[in-house]
């Protein structure tokens, strides 16, 4: 599907959603809605992600998220609920000149692998992983 730009305004609130079920992948499914609507890929990075949509890309700069993480030592269930801020820049194609900022909520639900001693491990790759990121804030395009 091709992205649809808003015709009446080039500024407004944009919502970004990213989801992955892999703890080791550097890509997540991404959807944006608001001033424009597009589906694509979030190429994850330590300090910045690149969202690749039909017609161009944009850069999401983010810092470390803050929040609560828990690991149940009996069931190995890991949960995290964190928030962080981001800024948007570096658009290409139809997103050239984009700018904005916002707040993101990160939710993780995972089942940690057990070590050879039967303990929940935070260093082994989890058995199951679900991560959802929801962000929103004003943009100008």
KARAFEN-V625624 format. One record per run of one state. SS is the DSSP state (h for helix, s for strand, l for the rest). FROM is the first residue (numbers start at 1). TO is the last residue. If there is no record, write none. Layout:
ss: (SS,SS)
from: (FROM,FROM)
to: (TO,TO)
This chain:
ss: (l,s,l,s,l,s,l,s,l,s,l,s,l,s,l,s,l,h,l,s,l,s,l,s,l,s,l)
from: (1,4,6,11,21,27,34,36,44,48,54,56,63,66,72,77,90,93,96,99,112,114,115,120,121,128,141)
to: (3,5,10,20,26,33,35,43,47,53,55,62,65,71,76,89,92,95,98,111,113,114,119,120,127,140,141)
